[in-house]
Amino acid sequence: MSDCFQNSGIAFDLDGTLVDTAPDLVRSLNEVVAADGLENVALADVRAMVGRGARILIERAYAAQNRKITSADVDRRVADFIDVYRSGIANLSRPFDGGVEILDVLKARGARLSICTNKSSGLADALIEALGLSHYFERIIGPERTEAKKPDAAHFWSAVGNAGPNLALIGDSITDAACGQAAGIPCIILTHGYSEIPHRALGADAVLDNFSNLPDTLEKLWQGR
């Protein structure tokens, strides 16, 4: 009997799912808002908001310290944030525990792996290259490389290409769960990720606390379809 992973396409979200990027994002945020005399934002206050993008991070940082900022100034701060973040994109970011090992397992079993992220494609490329993960993925698909970003199903289909028929999206947020539902494929949520909604309330097909049970969970989900 052939391994079901030989006929599979598995798309991973990036920030909060595969890589803990929050430390570098909060580092960049604090460097940028310090120009206006704001106090440092705590890492714990940022983790849940990472998936909302740089603009929301910056706006909330000012609001939390009762500081007003114009839309034009937010635009400038976002540009500064991207420059600071890109220059040290993997200074503090690391794959979550077990992440690299699970990529090895899935790749060895014949799975075709890709990245499906709302992070800009260029930043995703740079991060994955800096962490030495590029060889695992057939495609790195950010919003500029697809017709519509998550939660639109088109993003998932751009990421997996012609892989399948066993397909799945691995994520950490409501955006990922909704994308899986829109595409009609299993979505597995990891609780170490970034979500303002409790992970078990996202409506995913499975919720895992770590990567160790991912292969068994995928097999069960595929067998049940």
DODRENMI-161559 format. One record per atom (N, C-alpha, C): chain; x, y, z; residue number from 1. Coordinates in steps of 0.2 Angstrom, whole numbers. Example, Ala and Ser with C-alpha at 12.3 -4.5 7.8 and 13.67 -1.06 7.14 Angstrom:
   unit      c1      c2      c3   pos
      A      66     -28      39     1
      A      62     -22      39     1
      A      66     -16      39     1
      A      64     -11      35     2
      A      68      -5      36     2
      A      64       0      39     2
REM end
This chain:
   unit      c1      c2      c3   pos
      A       4      -6       0     1
      A       0       0       0     1
      A       4       6       0     1
      A       3      11      -4     2
      A       7      17      -5     2
      A       5      22       1     2
      A      10      25       3     3
      A       9      30       9     3
      A       5      36       6     3
      A       0      38      10     4
      A      -5      43       8     4
      A      -1      50       7     4
      A       5      51      10     5
      A       8      57       9     5
      A      12      58       2     5
      A      12      52      -1     6
      A      15      53      -8     6
      A      10      56     -13     6
      A       4      56     -11     7
      A      -1      60     -15     7
      A      -4      66     -12     7
      A       0      69      -8     8
      A      -2      75      -4     8
      A       1      81      -5     8
      A      -3      87      -4     9
      A       0      94      -4     9
      A      -2      97       2     9
      A       3      99       6    10
      A       2     102      12    10
      A       5     109      12    10
      A       0     114      14    11
      A       2     121      14    11
      A       2     123      21    11
      A       8     127      23    12
      A       9     129      29    12
      A       8     137      29    12
      A       5     139      34    13
      A       5     146      36    13
      A      12     147      39    13
      A      14     154      39    14
      A      21     155      41    14
      A      22     158      48    14
      A      20     164      49    15
      A      20     167      56    15
      A      15     164      61    15
      A      18     162      66    16
      A      14     159      71    16
      A      12     151      70    16
      A      14     149      64    17
      A      12     142      63    17
      A      19     138      63    17
      A      23     140      58    18
      A      29     137      57    18
      A      35     140      60    18
      A      35     147      61    19
      A      40     151      63    19
      A      37     156      69    19
      A      41     156      74    20
      A      39     161      79    20
      A      43     168      78    20
      A      39     172      74    21
      A      42     178      72    21
      A      40     184      76    21
      A      36     183      81    22
      A      34     189      85    22
      A      40     192      89    22
      A      45     189      91    23
      A      51     193      94    23
      A      54     198      89    23
      A      55     196      83    24
      A      57     201      78    24
      A      52     206      76    24
      A      46     205      76    25
      A      41     210      74    25
      A      40     215      80    25
      A      40     212      86    26
      A      40     217      92    26
      A      46     221      92    26
      A      52     218      91    27
      A      58     222      91    27
      A      58     228      86    27
      A      55     226      80    28
      A      55     231      75    28
      A      49     237      76    28
      A      44     234      79    29
      A      39     239      81    29
      A      41     244      86    29
      A      45     242      91    30
      A      47     246      97    30
      A      53     251      94    30
      A      57     249      90    31
      A      62     253      87    31
      A      58     259      83    31
      A      53     257      80    32
      A      49     262      76    32
      A      45     267      80    32
      A      42     265      85    33
      A      38     269      89    33
      A      42     273      94    33
      A      48     271      95    34
      A      52     275     100    34
      A      54     282      97    34
      A      53     282      90    35
      A      54     289      87    35
      A      50     294      90    35
      A      44     292      92    36
      A      39     297      95    36
      A      38     296     102    36
      A      43     293     105    37
      A      44     293     113    37
      A      39     288     116    37
      A      36     283     112    38
      A      32     278     115    38
      A      36     273     119    38
      A      33     271     124    39
      A      37     265     128    39
      A      36     259     124    39
      A      41     254     126    40
      A      41     248     123    40
      A      34     244     124    40
      A      32     241     118    41
      A      26     237     119    41
      A      29     230     121    41
      A      25     227     125    42
      A      27     220     128    42
      A      26     215     122    42
      A      30     210     122    43
      A      29     204     117    43
      A      23     201     118    43
      A      20     200     124    44
      A      14     196     125    44
      A       8     200     123    44
      A       9     207     122    45
      A       3     211     120    45
      A       3     211     112    45
      A       8     209     109    46
      A       9     209     102    46
      A       7     202      99    46
      A       8     196     102    47
      A       8     190      99    47
      A       1     189      96    47
      A      -4     190      99    48
      A     -11     189      96    48
      A     -13     193      90    48
      A      -9     199      89    49
      A     -11     203      84    49
      A      -6     202      78    49
      A      -1     198      78    50
      A       3     198      73    50
      A       0     196      66    50
      A      -5     192      66    51
      A      -8     191      59    51
      A     -12     197      56    51
      A     -13     202      60    52
      A     -17     208      58    52
      A     -13     212      53    52
      A      -6     212      53    53
      A      -2     216      49    53
      A       1     222      53    53
      A       6     225      50    54
      A      10     230      53    54
      A       6     236      55    54
      A       2     238      50    55
      A      -2     244      51    55
      A      -6     243      58    55
      A     -10     238      59    56
      A     -14     237      65    56
      A      -9     237      71    56
      A      -3     234      71    57
      A       2     234      76    57
      A       3     241      78    57
      A       5     245      73    58
      A       7     252      75    58
      A       1     256      77    58
      A      -5     255      74    59
      A     -11     259      77    59
      A     -12     257      84    59
      A     -12     251      86    60
      A     -14     249      92    60
      A      -8     251      97    60
      A      -2     251      95    61
      A       3     253     100    61
      A       2     261     102    61
      A       0     265      97    62
      A      -1     272      99    62
      A      -8     273     103    62
      A     -13     269     101    63
      A     -19     269     105    63
      A     -18     267     112    63
      A     -14     262     113    64
      A     -13     259     120    64
      A     -10     264     124    64
      A      -6     269     121    65
      A      -3     274     125    65
      A      -6     281     125    65
      A     -12     281     122    66
      A     -16     287     122    66
      A     -13     292     117    66
      A     -10     290     112    67
      A      -6     294     107    67
      A     -10     294     101    67
      A     -11     300      98    68
      A     -15     301      92    68
      A      -9     300      86    68
      A     -11     298      80    69
      A      -7     297      75    69
      A     -11     298      68    69
      A      -9     302      64    70
      A     -13     303      57    70
      A     -12     297      53    70
      A     -16     296      48    71
      A     -16     290      43    71
      A      -9     291      39    71
      A      -7     297      38    72
      A      -1     298      34    72
      A       5     296      38    72
      A       5     298      44    73
      A      10     296      49    73
      A      11     288      50    73
      A       5     285      50    74
      A       5     278      50    74
      A       8     275      44    74
      A       7     278      38    75
      A      10     275      32    75
      A      17     276      33    75
      A      20     281      35    76
      A      27     282      36    76
      A      30     277      41    76
      A      26     276      46    77
      A      29     271      51    77
      A      29     264      49    77
      A      24     262      45    78
      A      24     256      42    78
      A      30     255      37    78
      A      31     260      33    79
      A      37     259      29    79
      A      43     259      33    79
      A      44     262      38    80
      A      50     262      43    80
      A      50     255      46    80
      A      44     252      48    81
      A      44     246      51    81
      A      46     240      46    81
      A      44     241      40    82
      A      46     235      35    82
      A      54     236      34    82
      A      57     242      34    83
      A      64     242      33    83
      A      68     239      39    83
      A      65     241      45    84
      A      69     239      51    84
      A      68     231      51    84
      A      62     229      50    85
      A      61     221      51    85
      A      65     218      45    85
      A      65     220      39    86
      A      69     216      34    86
      A      76     216      35    86
      A      79     221      38    87
      A      86     221      40    87
      A      88     216      45    87
      A      84     214      49    88
      A      85     209      54    88
      A      80     204      55    88
      A      78     201      49    89
      A      72     197      49    89
      A      72     191      53    89
      A      78     188      54    90
      A      79     182      58    90
      A      83     183      64    90
      A      84     189      66    91
      A      88     190      72    91
      A      86     186      78    91
      A      79     186      79    92
      A      76     182      85    92
      A      71     177      83    92
      A      69     177      77    93
      A      64     172      74    93
      A      67     165      74    93
      A      63     160      76    94
      A      65     153      75    94
      A      59     149      74    94
      A      60     143      70    95
      A      55     138      69    95
      A      52     136      76    95
      A      46     135      77    96
      A      43     132      83    96
      A      46     125      84    96
      A      46     123      91    97
      A      49     117      92    97
      A      46     111      88    97
      A      50     107      85    98
      A      47     101      81    98
      A      45     103      74    98
      A      46     110      72    99
      A      44     112      66    99
      A      48     109      60    99
      A      55     110      61   100
      A      60     107      56   100
      A      59      99      56   100
      A      59      96      61   101
      A      58      89      61   101
      A      52      86      58   101
      A      47      90      58   102
      A      41      88      55   102
      A      41      89      47   102
      A      44      94      45   103
      A      46      95      38   103
      A      50      90      35   103
      A      55      87      39   104
      A      59      82      37   104
      A      55      75      36   104
      A      50      74      41   105
      A      46      68      41   105
      A      42      68      35   105
      A      38      74      34   106
      A      33      74      28   106
      A      37      74      22   106
      A      42      77      21   107
      A      46      77      15   107
      A      48      70      13   107
      A      51      67      18   108
      A      54      60      17   108
      A      48      55      15   108
      A      42      57      17   109
      A      36      52      16   109
      A      33      54       9   109
      A      36      59       6   110
      A      34      61      -1   110
      A      29      67      -2   110
      A      27      70       4   111
      A      23      76       4   111
      A      26      81       0   111
      A      22      85      -4   112
      A      24      91      -7   112
      A      22      97      -3   112
      A      26     101      -1   113
      A      25     106       4   113
      A      26     113       1   113
      A      22     118       4   114
      A      22     124       2   114
      A      20     129       7   114
      A      21     136       6   115
      A      20     141      11   115
      A      14     145       8   115
      A       9     146      13   116
      A       3     150      11   116
      A       2     155      16   116
      A       5     161      15   117
      A       5     166      20   117
      A       3     173      18   117
      A       0     177      22   118
      A      -2     184      21   118
      A       3     189      22   118
      A       9     186      24   119
      A      15     190      24   119
      A      17     192      17   119
      A      20     198      16   120
      A      22     199       9   120
      A      27     194       7   120
      A      27     192       0   121
      A      30     187      -3   121
      A      38     188      -2   121
      A      40     194      -3   122
      A      47     196      -2   122
      A      50     194       5   122
      A      46     196      10   123
      A      48     195      17   123
      A      48     188      18   123
      A      43     184      16   124
      A      43     177      17   124
      A      49     174      14   124
      A      50     175       8   125
      A      56     173       5   125
      A      62     174       9   125
      A      63     180      11   126
      A      69     182      15   126
      A      70     178      22   126
      A      64     178      25   127
      A      64     174      31   127
      A      66     167      31   127
      A      62     163      26   128
      A      63     156      25   128
      A      71     155      23   128
      A      73     159      18   129
      A      80     158      16   129
      A      85     159      22   129
      A      84     164      26   130
      A      88     166      32   130
      A      88     160      37   130
      A      82     157      38   131
      A      82     151      42   131
      A      84     144      39   131
      A      86     144      33   132
      A      89     138      30   132
      A      83     133      28   132
      A      77     136      27   133
      A      71     131      26   133
      A      69     131      18   133
      A      72     135      14   134
      A      70     135       7   134
      A      69     129       3   134
      A      73     124       5   135
      A      73     117       1   135
      A      67     113       3   135
      A      63     115       8   136
      A      58     111       9   136
      A      52     112       5   136
      A      51     118       2   137
      A      45     121      -1   137
      A      45     121      -8   137
      A      40     119     -12   138
      A      40     120     -19   138
      A      38     127     -21   138
      A      34     130     -16   139
      A      31     137     -18   139
      A      31     140     -11   139
      A      32     147     -12   140
      A      31     152      -6   140
      A      26     157      -9   140
      A      20     157      -7   141
      A      15     161     -10   141
      A      12     166      -5   141
      A      14     172      -5   142
      A      12     178      -2   142
      A       6     181      -6   142
      A       3     186      -3   143
      A      -3     189      -7   143
      A      -1     192     -14   143
      A       5     194     -15   144
      A       6     196     -22   144
      A       7     191     -27   144
      A       7     185     -25   145
      A       8     179     -30   145
      A       2     175     -31   145
      A      -4     178     -29   146
      A     -10     174     -30   146
      A     -16     180     -31   146
      A     -21     177     -34   147
      A     -27     182     -36   147
      A     -30     185     -30   147
      A     -30     182     -24   148
      A     -34     184     -18   148
      A     -31     181     -12   148
      A     -29     184      -7   149
      A     -26     182      -1   149
      A     -31     178       4   149
      A     -28     174       8   150
      A     -32     171      13   150
      A     -36     176      17   150
      A     -43     174      18   151
      A     -46     168      18   151
      A     -49     165      12   151
      A     -47     169       6   152
      A     -50     166       0   152
      A     -46     160      -2   152
      A     -50     155      -4   153
      A     -48     149      -6   153
      A     -43     149     -12   153
      A     -43     154     -16   154
      A     -38     155     -21   154
      A     -31     155     -19   154
      A     -30     157     -13   155
      A     -23     158     -10   155
      A     -20     151      -9   155
      A     -25     146      -6   156
      A     -23     140      -5   156
      A     -21     136     -11   156
      A     -26     137     -16   157
      A     -25     133     -23   157
      A     -18     135     -26   157
      A     -17     142     -26   158
      A     -10     144     -28   158
      A      -4     141     -25   158
      A      -5     140     -18   159
      A       1     137     -15   159
      A       2     130     -16   159
      A      -4     126     -17   160
      A      -3     118     -18   160
      A      -2     117     -25   160
      A      -4     121     -30   161
      A      -3     119     -37   161
      A      -6     113     -39   161
      A      -3     108     -42   162
      A      -6     102     -44   162
      A      -5      96     -40   162
      A      -3      98     -33   163
      A      -2      92     -28   163
      A      -9      89     -26   163
      A      -9      84     -24   164
      A     -15      80     -21   164
      A     -16      73     -24   164
      A     -21      70     -22   165
      A     -28      73     -20   165
      A     -28      74     -12   165
      A     -23      72      -8   166
      A     -24      73      -1   166
      A     -21      80       0   166
      A     -25      84       3   167
      A     -23      91       4   167
      A     -24      93      11   167
      A     -21      98      13   168
      A     -22     101      20   168
      A     -19     108      20   168
      A     -21     112      25   169
      A     -18     118      27   169
      A     -17     118      34   169
      A     -11     120      36   170
      A      -9     120      43   170
      A      -8     127      45   170
      A     -12     129      50   171
      A     -11     136      52   171
      A     -12     138      59   171
      A     -14     144      61   172
      A     -15     146      68   172
      A     -20     151      69   172
      A     -24     153      64   173
      A     -29     158      65   173
      A     -35     157      62   173
      A     -40     162      63   174
      A     -46     162      60   174
      A     -46     162      52   174
      A     -41     166      50   175
      A     -40     167      43   175
      A     -38     160      40   175
      A     -34     156      43   176
      A     -32     149      40   176
      A     -38     145      41   176
      A     -42     145      46   177
      A     -48     140      47   177
      A     -53     142      42   177
      A     -54     148      40   178
      A     -59     151      35   178
      A     -57     149      28   178
      A     -50     149      27   179
      A     -47     147      21   179
      A     -48     140      19   179
      A     -47     136      24   180
      A     -48     129      24   180
      A     -55     127      22   180
      A     -60     130      26   181
      A     -67     129      24   181
      A     -69     132      17   181
      A     -66     137      15   182
      A     -68     140       8   182
      A     -65     135       3   182
      A     -60     132       4   183
      A     -57     127      -1   183
      A     -60     120       0   183
      A     -63     119       5   184
      A     -66     112       6   184
      A     -61     107       8   184
      A     -55     109      11   185
      A     -50     105      13   185
      A     -49     105      20   185
      A     -46     100      23   186
      A     -44     100      31   186
      A     -40     105      33   186
      A     -41     109      38   187
      A     -37     114      41   187
      A     -35     111      48   187
      A     -29     111      50   188
      A     -26     109      56   188
      A     -23     116      60   188
      A     -26     117      66   189
      A     -23     123      69   189
      A     -18     121      75   189
      A     -13     125      75   190
      A      -8     124      81   190
      A      -9     129      86   190
      A      -9     127      92   191
      A     -11     132      98   191
      A      -5     136     100   191
      A       1     135      97   192
      A       7     139      99   192
      A       7     145      95   192
      A       2     146      91   193
      A       2     152      86   193
      A      -2     158      89   193
      A      -3     163      84   194
      A      -5     169      86   194
      A     -13     170      84   194
      A     -17     170      89   195
      A     -24     171      87   195
      A     -27     175      93   195
      A     -32     180      91   196
      A     -35     184      96   196
      A     -42     180      98   196
      A     -43     174      95   197
      A     -49     170      96   197
      A     -46     164      99   197
      A     -49     161     104   198
      A     -46     154     107   198
      A     -45     149     101   198
      A     -40     146     100   199
      A     -38     141      95   199
      A     -44     136      94   199
      A     -46     133      99   200
      A     -51     128      99   200
      A     -58     131      97   200
      A     -59     137      96   201
      A     -65     140      94   201
      A     -65     142      87   201
      A     -60     141      83   202
      A     -59     143      76   202
      A     -63     139      71   202
      A     -65     133      73   203
      A     -69     129      68   203
      A     -65     125      64   203
      A     -59     123      66   204
      A     -54     119      62   204
      A     -56     112      62   204
      A     -53     108      58   205
      A     -54     101      58   205
      A     -51      97      63   205
      A     -45     100      66   206
      A     -41      97      71   206
      A     -37     103      74   206
      A     -36     102      81   207
      A     -32     107      84   207
      A     -26     103      88   207
      A     -20     105      87   208
      A     -14     102      90   208
      A     -10     107      94   208
      A      -8     104     100   209
      A      -3     108     104   209
      A       4     108     102   209
      A       6     104      97   210
      A      13     103      94   210
      A      13      99      88   210
      A      18      99      85   211
      A      19      96      78   211
      A      19      88      79   211
      A      20      85      84   212
      A      22      78      85   212
      A      16      74      82   212
      A      10      76      83   213
      A       4      72      80   213
      A       2      74      74   213
      A       5      78      70   214
      A       3      80      64   214
      A       2      75      58   214
      A       7      70      57   215
      A       6      65      52   215
      A       0      61      54   215
      A      -1      58      60   216
      A      -6      54      61   216
      A     -13      58      60   216
      A     -13      64      62   217
      A     -19      68      62   217
      A     -21      69      54   217
      A     -16      70      50   218
      A     -18      71      43   218
      A     -20      64      40   218
      A     -17      59      42   219
      A     -20      52      39   219
      A     -27      51      41   219
      A     -29      52      47   220
      A     -36      51      49   220
      A     -40      56      46   220
      A     -38      62      45   221
      A     -43      67      41   221
      A     -44      65      34   221
      A     -39      63      31   222
      A     -39      61      24   222
      A     -43      54      23   222
      A     -42      49      28   223
      A     -46      43      28   223
      A     -53      44      29   223
      A     -55      50      32   224
      A     -62      51      34   224
      A     -66      55      28   224
      A     -62      56      23   225
      A     -65      60      17   225
      A     -67      55      11   225
REM end
